[in-house]
Amino acid sequence: MTSTVVAPLSIACLLLILSSGATSGAGQQAFAIDKFFKENADLDSGQINSIHQGKAIATSIETPNPNQVLIFGTIYIDAAPESYLKLANDIDGLRKLPGYLAAQKFSNPPRLLDVDAFNIDADDLKELKDCKPGDCEVQLPSESMEQFRKSVNWNAPDAATQATRLAQQMTIDAVLAYQKGGNAALGVYRDKDHPTRVSDTFRSLLNRLTALPVYLPELNRLLLEYPLDSANAQSEFYWEKVDFGLKPTLRVVQQITYRADSAAGPVYAVALKQLYANHYFQTALDLTICVKDAARPGEHGFYLLTVKASQQDGLTGLKGAIVRSSAVSKSRSSLERTLAAIKQRLEATPRQ
């Protein structure tokens, strides 16, 4: 059964709890983690015990906007936190996780060879042929719809190849534009009746993590003010094709790997910021942190905590509520499988 959280969840809230208890001994820090699970993730004692025993737990978070979906997940991993950062930057390893159909990192600067492996699905090809503003099953700005209409000879035998090449070039151009202009270059989706400005939607979603600007101000600025640079962060770009129980979706993402010090010790965080998705997600942010388990003397394990936040169209009304319920259920189960796979991978890796 899906549980819900009334109060907004914030990873930084956990950092505050750990900071307040870190100087009082390992036992108090462990209690603080349990308190976070209970009060901020609405987990019961049975679920918390399962987490301590190494089981993956994922739960939905209630939001005032039904088009926003937030999923919280966690698992205990008996490995060093740095091993997760290594895995998060391993594209070959990412491809092997549940739900991932393909993934490829962009070069610096991005080049067409980086997107040579992705193709447009047959259903999307049919949609692109007749896409127009306000009526399209593929998320696109109106100018992109116009390009597909004008640049592709849809009656030619190689129409699919033409469309794919155009989509690949558009992807490279979009990443280059973002790297130069930041959020302002993310554009406006016009596939539905109401245009969606991606930068505004992303800011609204990030604001759901209300304490984040207070406790991780630098990471927050990096997410909002890119191409802002930081000695504490490494930024990479890649595209991925994922299937988390819905329709296979192509996404272009920026990954920020963040390392910094806090009163509770080192902070390790990985943020995945969606720049584009051809279906469902108007914007999305996956934020993961590694929390050392100081309550287990002699061990170097950690808790992996993830918030997957997204805004999607069409989740309101009676039909939308049914779609939302299905999407949340599938996202929860997919996250639990992914966390379990990460745990298995990291714990099987020989310690250095």
N, C-alpha and C positions, 0 to 999 in steps of 0.2 A: 504494500500500500504506500502511496506517495504521501509524505508528510510535508507540511508547509510551515514557513517561518513568517511571523507577522512583522517583526522588526527587520530593517534592512541589514543584510549581512555584509561584513567588511573584513577582509583579510587583515587589514591594519588593526582592527579591534583585537585580533589575536596577538599581534605584536605588542599592543599596549598591555594586554594581560601578562604576556611573558616578561615584558620589561618591568612590570610592577612586582613580579614574583621572582625574578631571576636572582636577586641578591639575597633571597631568604632561604635558599637551599633547594635541592633537587626535588624533594617531596612536594614542596609548595608549588613548584613549576608544573609538576605533573597534575596536581589538583587544578591549577589554572587552565590547563589544556582541557581537562574534563569539564570544567565550568563553561568554557567556550563552546564545547560540543553540546552541552545541555541548554545553555541560555541563548546562544546565537544560531545554532543549527537545529535546535529542537529535537535532539536525539535522546532516546531513553537509555536507561542503564544497560539494557541488553545490547543495544546497538553500540554503545560506548565500549562495553566489554569486548564485543566482536572486533572493534577497531584495534584494541590493545592486543588481541590475539592474531592480528594480521589480516583481517577480512576487509574488503573494500565496501564502503558505505556511500551511497549517493542519495540526496534528498532535494526536492524542489523548494524554491524560495518564493513566497508570495510577493507579488508586485502590484502597485496601484494601477499600472498600465497593463492590461491583459495581452497586449502585443509584445511585451517584454517577457522573456523567459530566463530565469536564473536557476542554475543547478549547482549545488555544492557537493563536492565529493572528497573523500579522504581515505588514506590507507597508511599503515605503519610498514616501513621498509627497513630491514636489517642490513643497511649499507651506508656508505658515507653520502652526505647530501651532494657533494661534488659529482658523484656518479650519475645523479639525475641530470645535472647540467650538461654532462657529456652526452647522455642519451638524447636530451632535448635538441642538441645540435648535430645529431647523427641522422641524416636524411635516410640512409639505408635502413637504419633501425626503425625509423618512423613508418616506413612502408610496411613493416611487418606487424604493426600494431592493429588490433581489431578496428574495422571501420575505414581503414585507409586503403584506397585502390591504387593510388599513385602519388608521388611527391617528387619535386625537383627544386633544388636551390638555384637562385638566380646568380649569375656571375656579377662581378663589379667592374664595369657597368653591365647591366643586363643586355643580353644578346638573343637573337632569334633561336639559336641552337638550344637555349635553355627551355624553350616551350615546344620543341620539336616533337615531344612524346604525347602531347594531348590532342585529342580530336573532339569534335562536336558530336554529341549523341544525335541519333536519327530523329528523335522527337523534337529536339531543339532546332534542328535544321528546318523542320517543317514550320516551326513557329517563327524563326528568323525571316523566312521568306515573306511573311505577311505582317511582321511586327509594325505597329504604329503607336504613337504616344497614347497612353491610357488603355491599351489593349495588346498586351504581350505577355507570354508566359515565361519569358527570359528577362531578367533584370538588366536594363540598359538605359543609358541616357538617350534622349531623342536623337542627338547627332550621330550616335552609333547605329541606331535603327536606320537612319537615312543612309549611312555608309553601306550597310548590308544591302539595302534596296538598290543603290546606284552602282556599287562596285562589283556585285556578284551577278553573273549571268545564270539565273536560276533554271534556265532551260537547257543549259549545257550539260554534257555527260559528266564533266568534272566540277559541277557546282559545289559539291561537298568539299572538295579540295580547295576551291577558291574561298569558300566561307571560312574554312579552318585556317587558311593562311592569313586571312584578314583578321580573324579573332586573335591569332598569335601576335600579329603586329600591334593590334590594339592593346594587348596585354603588356607588351614591352613598353609601348608609349605611355600607358597608364602608370607603370612603376617608375619610369623616368620622371614623369610629371610630378608624382608624389615625392620622390626623392629631392626634387628641386623646390616644390611649393608646399609640401606638407598637407594638412587636412583640407585646405582650401581647394586642392586639386582633385579631391575625391569625387566631385561631380554630383549630379542629381539624377536619381532613377526616375524614369517617366513611364514605367511599364503599367502602372495602375492609374486610377482616376486622380489620386492625390500625389503630386510629386514628392519625392523624399530626398532632402539634402543630406548626404551621408555624414558630413562633418557635424551637423547639428544633432543628428540622431546618435552619433557616437558620443558626443559630449553628454547628452541626456542619459545614455546608458552608463557612462563612467560615473556620473553623479549618484547612481544607485549605491556605489561603494563610498558612502558619505565621508568616512574618516580617512580615506586614502590620501587626500591632499595634505592632511595634517601629519601623518606618520611616515609616508613615503613620498614626500613632496617632489623629489627629483624624478622618480619613476612616473609620477603623475604628469609632470611637465614634459617628459619625454614623449608620453602618449598624446598629449594635447598640442605640443609645440614643436614636434619634429619639423625640420632637421636639426633641432637643438642637439648638441653633442654632450657626452659625459664620459669621464674617465672610468666611471663605475659600471658602464653599460656597453654591451656589444649588440649591434643591430644587424640582422640578416633578413633576406627576403626569399620567399619560395612560393610555389603554387602547389596545390594539393587537390586531389579528387577524393572525396569522402562519401561514405554511405553509412550513416548512423541510424538506419531504419526508415529513412524517408527516401526521396528521389536522389540518386547520385548527384553530387553538387561539386562544381569546380570553384575553388576559392583561391584568392591571392592574399597572402598574409605577410605581415612584418613581425618578426620575432625579436623581442628585446630580452637579452639575458642580463640580469642585474645582480651585482654583488656589492654589498656595502656593510658598514658596521652599525650596530645599534646598541642600546643599553643592555639588551638581552644577548648580545653576541652577533656573529655574522648573520646577515640577511641574504638569502639566496632566493631570487624570484625570476620567473619566466613569464613574459606577457606575450600573447599572440593577438595581434590586432588585425582584424579583417580589413583589407582594402577593397575587395570586390568578391561577390558571390553571384553566380548566375541563377541561383534559386534560393527562395526562403528568406535568407538572412540579409536584411537591409544593412545591418551592422552587427558586429560580434566582437567580444573580447574574452579571451581565456586568460585568467591570472592564476598562476601556481606559485606557491612558496614552499620551501623546505624548512621544517622546524626541528632542530636537534632535540633529541629526547634525553635531557639531562637527568631524568628520573631513573635511568637504567645505568648505574655505575658500571664502567668497564665495557659498555657497548657503545657502538657508534651509529646506531640506527636513528631514523628520523621519521616524522610524520609528513607526508605529502598532502597538501591541501590545495584544492582547486575550486575556483568559481568560474563556471562557463556562463557568460551573459550574452544574450542576443536579443535583437528586436526583429520581429517578423511581421509580415502583413497578413491580414485575413484571420486573426485569432479572436475576433470579437463576434458577438451574436451567437445564436444557437449552433449553427454549423461550425463557426470558428471555435466555440468552446469544445466541441467534440474533437476537432483537429488539434487544438492545443493540448487536450488531455492525452491524446495519442502521442504527440510530439514529445511531451514531457516524459511520459513513460518510457518511450524508446531512448530518449537522451539519457535518462537515469541508468537504464540497464546497460547502454553502450559505455557510459563513463565507468561503471563498475567493472565491466570487462576490460576496459583499457587500463584502469588502475591495477587490476590483478595481473595483467600482462606485464606492466612496468615493474611491478614487484618481483615477479618471476624472473624477468630479464636481469634486474639489478642484483638480486640475491644470488643468481647463478654465476655472476661475473666474479672471478677471483679477486680478492682484495689485494690492493697494492701495498 
